Amino acid sequence: MDTSSRLSAYSEYTIKWATQDWEIEQAYKLRRRVFCDEQTLFEHDDRDVTDQSAQLLVALGGYGGWHEQVVGTVRIHPAGPSTWHGSRLAVDPNFRNRGHLGSTLIKLAVSSAHALGCRHFFARVQPQNEPLFRHLHWDRIGEETVCGLKHVVMEANLDHYPPCHDPVSGFVVRGYTPDYIDEIAPGLLELLTTQASAVAMERSTR
Ligand SMILES: CC(C)(COP(=O)(O)OP(=O)(O)OC[C@H]1O[C@@H](n2cnc3c(N)ncnc32)[C@H](O)[C@@H]1OP(=O)(O)O)[C@@H](O)C(=O)NCCC(=O)NCCS
């Protein structure tokens, strides 16, 4: 891991239903960065009428239970008595391919809908992400065009997503473990080295 990725890493990530205003605000900001700026699917704002009834999920980076920043998000919404959809899955580019944040957001999305009586969970998946969803036990159902872009319609196999009845607590994923003691407590290593040298010197002069 290089120095820049070390600096942006957290010791743990909590994947949960968004409940706080700051979580919701940062999730929408992240979506704008990913779907407007990065993917240019929307011009200024990707929010739509679905957001009025959808449940937002967030991945929060933090230390020791202190939640600092939204680094990933997705939303779920019912589309019928036992049918749910997931959409707007996004992980901050600095936190992709690390700690399985996207996978864990998908896991909580489907498992929390399952606990609410969902029997069929669908998503329209961008083609480059189909292997990721297949890996997570989703089946290809068909194709649809969304925002002028071909999407793959996929359904989750609920056998792999046991109901989660406490989505506000959600799941905690272990993050970065420091390689060196000076990354945990800067200056501590220097202090210990100085003290050890002083003890060795004292012993040698006895
Ligand atoms: C798609 C996205 C959410 C994945 O988030 P992520 O946190 O990087 O995903 P994960 O770390 O959980 O990935 C799990 C695994 O799938 C792999 N993977 C991730 N994205 C993949 C993709 N598009 N295709 C194939 N494999 C992929 C990862 O390498 C990782 O492999 P590993 O288990 O061997 O380590 C993220 O890349 C993203 O935000 N992309 C831009 C927005 C987007 O495309 N949204 C989805 C719209 S359908």
The ligand as an SDF file (V2000), in Angstrom:
LIG
                    3D

 48 50  0  0  0  0  0  0  0  0999 V2000
  -18.9130   -0.7160   -8.7110 C   0  0  0  0  0  0  0  0  0  0  0  0
  -18.3280   -0.1910   -7.3970 C   0  0  0  0  0  0  0  0  0  0  0  0
  -19.4590    0.3000   -6.5200 C   0  0  0  0  0  0  0  0  0  0  0  0
  -17.5640   -1.3280   -6.6970 C   0  0  0  0  0  0  0  0  0  0  0  0
  -17.1380   -0.8600   -5.4330 O   0  0  0  0  0  0  0  0  0  0  0  0
  -15.8620   -1.5200   -4.6890 P   0  0  0  0  0  0  0  0  0  0  0  0
  -15.9130   -1.0920   -3.2730 O   0  0  0  0  0  0  0  0  0  0  0  0
  -14.6260   -1.2360   -5.4330 O   0  0  0  0  0  0  0  0  0  0  0  0
  -16.2060   -3.0650   -4.8380 O   0  0  0  0  0  0  0  0  0  0  0  0
  -15.6170   -4.2460   -3.9870 P   0  0  0  0  0  0  0  0  0  0  0  0
  -14.3070   -3.8540   -3.3590 O   0  0  0  0  0  0  0  0  0  0  0  0
  -16.6850   -4.7340   -3.1090 O   0  0  0  0  0  0  0  0  0  0  0  0
  -15.3360   -5.3240   -5.0940 O   0  0  0  0  0  0  0  0  0  0  0  0
  -15.3440   -6.6710   -4.7580 C   0  0  0  0  0  0  0  0  0  0  0  0
  -14.5840   -7.4510   -5.7660 C   0  0  0  0  0  0  0  0  0  0  0  0
  -15.0860   -7.2400   -7.0830 O   0  0  0  0  0  0  0  0  0  0  0  0
  -14.0660   -6.7240   -7.9200 C   0  0  0  0  0  0  0  0  0  0  0  0
  -14.7050   -5.7090   -8.7130 N   0  0  0  0  0  0  0  0  0  0  0  0
  -15.0360   -4.4730   -8.3390 C   0  0  0  0  0  0  0  0  0  0  0  0
  -15.6240   -3.8260   -9.3780 N   0  0  0  0  0  0  0  0  0  0  0  0
  -15.6560   -4.7240  -10.3870 C   0  0  0  0  0  0  0  0  0  0  0  0
  -16.1200   -4.6790  -11.7120 C   0  0  0  0  0  0  0  0  0  0  0  0
  -16.6750   -3.5800  -12.2020 N   0  0  0  0  0  0  0  0  0  0  0  0
  -15.9870   -5.7780  -12.4790 N   0  0  0  0  0  0  0  0  0  0  0  0
  -15.4090   -6.8880  -11.9930 C   0  0  0  0  0  0  0  0  0  0  0  0
  -14.9530   -7.0090  -10.7450 N   0  0  0  0  0  0  0  0  0  0  0  0
  -15.0710   -5.9210   -9.9680 C   0  0  0  0  0  0  0  0  0  0  0  0
  -13.0290   -6.1590   -6.9990 C   0  0  0  0  0  0  0  0  0  0  0  0
  -11.7430   -6.1980   -7.6120 O   0  0  0  0  0  0  0  0  0  0  0  0
  -13.1170   -7.1040   -5.8170 C   0  0  0  0  0  0  0  0  0  0  0  0
  -12.4230   -8.2910   -6.1230 O   0  0  0  0  0  0  0  0  0  0  0  0
  -11.7880   -9.2030   -4.9550 P   0  0  0  0  0  0  0  0  0  0  0  0
  -12.9610   -9.7730   -4.1990 O   0  0  0  0  0  0  0  0  0  0  0  0
  -11.0230  -10.2400   -5.6880 O   0  0  0  0  0  0  0  0  0  0  0  0
  -10.9490   -8.2830   -4.1320 O   0  0  0  0  0  0  0  0  0  0  0  0
  -17.3350    0.9850   -7.6430 C   0  0  0  0  0  0  0  0  0  0  0  0
  -16.3580    0.5530   -8.5440 O   0  0  0  0  0  0  0  0  0  0  0  0
  -17.9980    2.2590   -8.1800 C   0  0  0  0  0  0  0  0  0  0  0  0
  -18.4730    3.0870   -7.4080 O   0  0  0  0  0  0  0  0  0  0  0  0
  -17.9860    2.4540   -9.5210 N   0  0  0  0  0  0  0  0  0  0  0  0
  -18.5200    3.6630  -10.1260 C   0  0  0  0  0  0  0  0  0  0  0  0
  -20.0420    3.7300  -10.0620 C   0  0  0  0  0  0  0  0  0  0  0  0
  -20.7040    2.4910  -10.5780 C   0  0  0  0  0  0  0  0  0  0  0  0
  -20.2710    1.8850  -11.5530 O   0  0  0  0  0  0  0  0  0  0  0  0
  -21.8000    2.1300   -9.9110 N   0  0  0  0  0  0  0  0  0  0  0  0
  -22.5070    0.9050  -10.1630 C   0  0  0  0  0  0  0  0  0  0  0  0
  -23.5770    1.1340  -11.1300 C   0  0  0  0  0  0  0  0  0  0  0  0
  -24.2990   -0.4400  -11.5580 S   0  0  0  0  0  0  0  0  0  0  0  0
  1  2  1  0
  2  3  1  0
  2  4  1  0
  2 36  1  0
  4  5  1  0
  5  6  1  0
  6  7  2  0
  6  8  1  0
  6  9  1  0
  9 10  1  0
 10 11  2  0
 10 12  1  0
 10 13  1  0
 13 14  1  0
 14 15  1  0
 15 16  1  0
 15 30  1  0
 16 17  1  0
 17 18  1  0
 17 28  1  0
 18 19  1  0
 18 27  1  0
 19 20  2  0
 20 21  1  0
 21 22  1  0
 21 27  2  0
 22 23  1  0
 22 24  2  0
 24 25  1  0
 25 26  2  0
 26 27  1  0
 28 29  1  0
 28 30  1  0
 30 31  1  0
 31 32  1  0
 32 33  2  0
 32 34  1  0
 32 35  1  0
 36 37  1  0
 36 38  1  0
 38 39  2  0
 38 40  1  0
 40 41  1  0
 41 42  1  0
 42 43  1  0
 43 44  2  0
 43 45  1  0
 45 46  1  0
 46 47  1  0
 47 48  1  0
M  END
$$$$
